[in-house]
Amino acid sequence: MSNGAKAVLEGGPIDLPSRVVTITPPGTEIKVHFKNGYEHFEATPRIKDTAEGPLRVYQWTYRTAIAE
């Protein structure tokens, strides 16, 4: 079992594999590696009830590509 803080991701690609992610350390932005880039999410004041308990919601803001 992980002791890291977790968050719920909203928005972004519909095929993102996980909507509940571990964040270390908790902050205002999460960057998730996905396919050939990163999806960026920012913290909102909202809390969502999940199977893992109430978690902070992070909303998708933009995507950056990884240079090849």
Secondary structure in CASP SS format (residue, H / E / C, confidence):
PFRMAT SS
TARGET T0000
AUTHOR 0000-0000-0000
METHOD secondary structure of the structure
MODEL  1
M C 1.00
S C 1.00
N C 1.00
G C 1.00
A E 1.00
K E 1.00
A E 1.00
V E 1.00
L E 1.00
E E 1.00
G C 1.00
G C 1.00
P C 1.00
I C 1.00
D C 1.00
L C 1.00
P C 1.00
S C 1.00
R C 1.00
V E 1.00
V E 1.00
T E 1.00
I E 1.00
T C 1.00
P C 1.00
P C 1.00
G C 1.00
T C 1.00
E E 1.00
I E 1.00
K E 1.00
V E 1.00
H E 1.00
F E 1.00
K C 1.00
N C 1.00
G E 1.00
Y E 1.00
E E 1.00
H E 1.00
F E 1.00
E E 1.00
A E 1.00
T E 1.00
P E 1.00
R E 1.00
I E 1.00
K E 1.00
D E 1.00
T E 1.00
A C 1.00
E C 1.00
G E 1.00
P E 1.00
L E 1.00
R E 1.00
V E 1.00
Y E 1.00
Q E 1.00
W E 1.00
T E 1.00
Y E 1.00
R E 1.00
T E 1.00
A E 1.00
I C 1.00
A C 1.00
E C 1.00
END
